Amino acid sequence: MSSPVAIVKTSPETVLEDYGRVMRLAGYDVALPRERDTILKLNLSWTLFYPACSSPPWQLDGVLTTMLADGYERKSLLPVENKTVVTDPWKGARNNGWLGTLEREKIPFTDLPSVEWMNYRFDSDLLVLNRIFPEGIQIPRMFVGRNVLHMPTIKTHGHSVTTGAIKNSFGGLLREVRHYCHEFIHETLVDLLLMQNEIHPGIFAVMDGAVCGDGAGPRTMVPRIKNVLLASADQVAIDSVAAGLMGFEPMSIPYLRMAQERGLGCAELKRIELVGDTELAGQNWGFKTRRSFVIWGDQMIRKGPLRPLKRLLLHSPLMGWAPAASNLYHDYYWYPRKGSKYVREFMESDWGRLFQRYTQGTTA
């Protein structure tokens, strides 16, 4: 039996209290010992705000409110986010409404590019990362010996089918060249579980499903309001419950199946203990994973007919074209032509009005 997965119904009016409930139901304070600092790993999939794409501000607020109320010291809570070749952590923190909450609580935000990174030799028999990074796997030194609490959202992903707690470490434990791993994404996610088990004394995840992403994730999705929160110390189990809600069979998703086969968590829904509003887990939202134009192109180069050009296009000084093309497509084509419509619709919802309160600094 895995660690339990807590599932709770939420609303814009009760979301902070609901975060406390879902975290306590899942035993977060047992998973995250107070005598250790805790990395709060946010999720930034786009520098721009887009519903369900990145950690919403009420997720960060709910986690901090709960932990501070339960006796965790401010100085022991370390919110962080990394960059990719197409995201900026500080602009993303501002656009997604995180900074106001952090300023109110007097807790600093750390961008991982500014901290010390170190080569770390892992004892685990990693599947692919030692081969992908033969010069050594670099991780932030600050992660070693500290707890980690992941804050993903429920959404689909064009590379990995779904994304959640496990893939959130992809943006923390690997540098911005982590796109090298896309060709072996499922094996990479298993490696990240092994790596986390070596360096973190405590691991926990809280997943926001107030607004979820359906389709060509992690960015060009259709937002779906679902009013659900999940929490667990078992990253495989929480990702599997989220996959089941979205309409996927978790054991059909390679990274979840491989993780269970290696004893890293439970992916079989019938074996996962649910607590909280358990009737919610019977839903099937019918989500479908699709590939955005950018992910389709990436896969054509890494695994498709353009593979002979992979080294030239993605692993040479010429690779600068790829992030430029991605930004051009996402920020200047898709967002104004399609995404802005979904953003406008979201802002007219109760969750959208709550988001605007965070970005306008009117939340207490």
Beta strands, then each sheet from edge to edge (+ up, - down):
strand 1: 5-9
strand 2: 38-41
strand 3: 77-81
strand 4: 110-111
strand 5: 117-119
strand 6: 138-140
strand 7: 147-150
strand 8: 153-157
strand 9: 161-163
strand 10: 203-216
strand 11: 220-232
strand 12: 274-276
sheet 1: 4+ 3+ 2+ 7+ 10+ 11- 1+ 12+
sheet 2: 4+ 3+ 2+ 7+ 10+ 8+ 9-
sheet 3: 5+ 6-
end
